[in-house]
């Protein structure tokens, strides 16, 4: 069970995973050792699954973001296609979806030429894929991994 204190800790870690236990303790109003124990338990229970750096894709030359709707012969319940898509370096996420298509795939590439090569060489090598529809992102207004945690009061900064 996640209580209000755990939610506050999670909110702080979502904003800055590099915060020290002492700083989290100060903001939550608890002892650092208690914070350490709560974080350890959240990790053990799989609530916290890792700590990651957010990297600006454009700064590394991957300025093109696209979403690709994929229709397959094996439907969206066959894990082989999803696994093969997931194995591609340019693929950021693979979602099994409802509707006409089977998967929604989020990809990053350097430019439209690289995207075309990926579709032509990599996607087409997966025999079960029968069609794709690609949408290129022109501008991103919001992109977050932070979950709403329903914290009634703001955690003081």
C-alpha positions, 0 to 999 in steps of 0.5 A, a space after each residue: 500500500 502506498 501512503 501519503 508519505 510514499 507519494 510525497 517521496 515519489 513526487 520528489 524523486 520523479 522531479 529529481 532522482 538525484 535528491 539525497 535522502 537527507 534532502 528528501 527527509 528535510 522536505 517531507 519532515 522525517 529522519 533520513 534513515 526512515 526515508 532510506 528505508 521507505 525508498 528501499 521498500 518501494 524499490 523492493 516492491 517494484 514501485 520504483 523500477 530505476 533511476 534514469 537521466 533524461 537526455 535531449 535527443 536533438 542534442 545527440 542528433 536524433 531530432 526526428 520523433 515519429 509514431 508508427 502504427 503497425 498492422 501485422 498478420 499475427 495480431 497484437 497478441 503475438 509477442 514475436 513481432 513486439 519483441 522484434 520491434 523492441 529490439 530495434 535501437 531506434 524504437 523507444 516504446 512499443 504498445 499493443 493497441 486496439 483498433 485497426 492497427 496492432 501496435 503503436 511504435 515510438 521511434 527516434 531518428 536523425 532525419 526523414 532519410 534515416 526514418 525511411 531507411 529504418 522502415 525500408 530495411 528494419 521494419 520490412 524485414 519483420 515478415 509479420 508486418 503487413 502495413 505501417 502508417 507513420 506520423 512525424 512529430 513537428 513540435 512537442 508541447 509536453 513530454 513527461 514520464 511523471 505520474 500523477 500521484 494525487 498529493 493533496 498538499 504540495 511538497 515544500 521546496 
